[in-house]
Amino acid sequence: MSNINIAIDGPAGAGKSSVSKEIANILGYIYIDTGALYRAIAYYTYSKGVEDFSDTKVVELLDEIDIQLRYIDNVQRVFVNGLDVSDYIRTPNISLGASKVSAIPEVRSFLLCLQRDIAESNNIIMDGRDIGTVVLPNADLKIFLTASAEERANRRYNQIKDTPNCPCWEEILEDINQRDYNDTHREIAPLKRSDDAILLDTTNMNQDETIAHILSLIREIA
């Protein structure tokens, strides 16, 4: 049987990464967090002093960037030019930067081959913004995972509230709304639900309920 590819798309803070990661662990699939790839580019760009993430400056830096996904103790770690940046790519400014660089066609092309190569040789769960529409248009199962902006802000705040310099809830909500606008209005591969994707609104669902529901969908095709 050929490899099984699961595409999970949705807006920022919908829980795609945590849900996809847990399902991959349960099924023994490889989890690919495509958002982390864009964050890695944003991080490198920012580290070079390019704070506006302008198209020209970001594209000029692509030739310098080598991104690798490594799985250490079954956990995905993101390396940029040999440096593990996994713990540095989740700040609000990098989140916003990732949204901006993901709108650049050259960046998307830069990462597309990497994403597809992994999918071709493994059972994978890949999450992002355009997995079902662009990256894996022939995925075996497509899910569009969403929740209200307020609920997504609640989840994000609870996730990081004990970390140093944690932004307030209102700032997180503003960031989510801005990212939603950027993701849905960009010209290249905007965030949208593909025609054959299953819509799953988790505003009133906890993570265990969401995982159980998606597992039942996967088991119907596996």
Residue pairs with C-beta under 8 A, 6 or more apart in sequence:
3 119
3 120
3 121
3 122
3 123
3 124
4 29
4 123
4 124
4 140
4 141
4 218
4 221
4 222
5 119
5 123
5 124
5 126
5 136
5 138
5 139
5 140
6 20
6 23
6 29
6 124
6 125
6 126
6 139
6 140
6 141
6 142
6 143
6 218
7 126
7 127
7 131
7 132
7 135
7 136
7 139
7 141
7 142
7 143
7 197
8 16
8 19
8 20
8 125
8 126
8 127
8 128
8 131
8 142
8 143
8 144
8 145
8 214
9 16
9 127
9 128
9 129
9 130
9 131
9 132
9 133
9 142
9 143
9 144
9 145
9 191
9 193
9 194
9 197
10 16
10 127
10 129
10 144
10 145
10 146
10 191
11 146
11 152
11 176
11 179
11 180
11 183
11 191
12 95
12 99
12 152
12 175
12 176
12 179
12 180
12 183
13 147
13 149
13 152
13 153
13 155
13 156
13 176
14 145
14 146
14 147
14 152
14 202
15 145
15 147
15 152
15 155
15 202
15 207
15 210
16 35
16 127
16 128
16 145
17 33
17 35
17 127
18 207
19 145
19 207
19 210
19 211
19 214
20 31
20 33
20 125
20 126
20 127
21 31
21 33
21 76
22 207
22 211
23 29
23 31
23 125
23 211
23 214
23 215
23 218
24 30
24 31
24 124
24 125
25 31
25 74
26 211
26 215
27 123
27 125
27 215
27 218
27 222
28 123
29 122
29 123
29 124
29 125
30 71
30 118
30 122
30 123
30 124
30 125
31 76
31 124
31 125
31 126
31 127
32 69
32 76
32 115
32 118
32 119
32 124
32 125
32 126
32 127
33 76
33 78
33 127
33 128
34 111
34 115
34 126
34 127
34 128
34 129
34 131
34 135
35 98
35 127
35 128
35 129
36 69
36 76
36 78
36 86
36 89
37 67
37 69
37 78
37 111
37 114
37 115
38 98
38 99
38 101
38 102
38 107
38 111
39 78
39 89
39 90
39 94
39 95
39 97
39 98
40 65
40 67
40 78
40 80
40 85
40 89
41 58
41 62
41 65
41 67
41 98
41 101
41 107
41 110
41 111
42 53
42 89
42 94
42 97
42 98
42 100
42 101
43 80
43 85
43 88
43 89
43 94
43 97
44 61
44 64
44 65
44 80
44 81
45 53
45 57
45 58
45 61
45 97
45 101
46 53
46 93
46 94
46 97
48 61
50 57
50 58
50 61
53 97
53 100
53 101
55 104
55 106
58 101
58 104
58 106
58 107
59 104
59 106
59 107
62 106
62 107
62 110
64 81
65 80
65 81
65 110
66 80
66 81
66 82
67 78
67 79
67 80
67 111
67 114
68 78
68 79
69 76
69 77
69 78
69 79
69 118
70 76
70 77
70 79
71 77
76 86
77 84
77 86
78 84
78 85
78 86
78 89
79 85
88 94
89 98
90 160
92 167
92 171
92 172
92 175
95 175
95 179
96 175
96 178
96 179
99 178
99 179
99 182
99 183
100 182
101 107
102 108
102 129
102 183
102 186
103 182
103 186
103 187
103 188
104 188
105 188
108 134
108 188
108 189
112 134
112 135
115 126
115 135
115 136
116 135
116 136
118 124
119 126
119 135
119 136
126 135
126 136
126 139
127 145
128 135
129 183
129 189
129 190
129 191
130 189
130 190
130 191
131 139
131 142
132 139
132 142
132 144
132 193
132 194
132 196
132 197
133 189
133 192
133 194
134 189
137 194
140 221
141 198
141 217
141 218
141 221
142 194
142 196
142 197
142 198
143 197
143 198
143 200
143 214
143 217
144 193
144 194
144 197
144 198
144 199
144 200
145 200
145 202
145 210
146 199
146 200
146 201
146 202
147 155
147 201
147 202
147 203
148 203
149 173
149 176
149 177
149 180
150 173
151 203
152 176
153 169
153 172
153 173
153 176
154 169
156 172
156 176
157 166
157 169
157 172
160 166
167 175
180 191
183 190
183 191
184 190
184 191
184 192
193 199
198 217
200 210
200 213
200 214
202 209
202 210
205 213
